[in-house]
């Protein structure tokens, strides 16, 4: 970094807020560059980082790289709302079956709200994350994972979706920062 070849320390991933705070303090005290981002699980049903990590990130002007933006296994796309005949990823492990059941109501609300807005559940979920930048006061970059070109094209369209406040509030009302892990 001192020779100018590296400009930023990308970040930290999946560390509790107090460890991130300590990393920043040690970096600053030692004269090192501090992390500029944190990669965290963040989506409509996984919001625990809002409690303590987001305020720290806001105070240090850090960016969140939000992975699993459609929830584990893509639950928020609504694909598990229908019976798959045992062929879905949700049937692979008891943990995934439990995750699908726990978030079935949220997936249903996301699907209904997306339909009301004329967009897909994936676009709604990604647009919600982007809209949370204003509410939380930090930059958020959703880290999408796709297996087909049409998924990528669909997801990218979320950039142009401007959610009405009623939709953001409806989705925020499903889970709060204290309702998830």
Secondary structure, 3 states (H helix, E strand, C coil): CCCCCCCCEEEEECCCHHHHHHHHHHHHHHCCCCEEEEEEECECCECHHHCCHHHHHHHCCCEEEEECCCCHHHHHHCCCCCCCCCCCHHHCCHHHHHHHHHCHHHHHHHHHHHHHHCCCHHHHHHHHHHHHHHHHCCEEEECCCCCCHHHHHHHHHHHHCCCCHHHHHHHHCCCCCCCCC
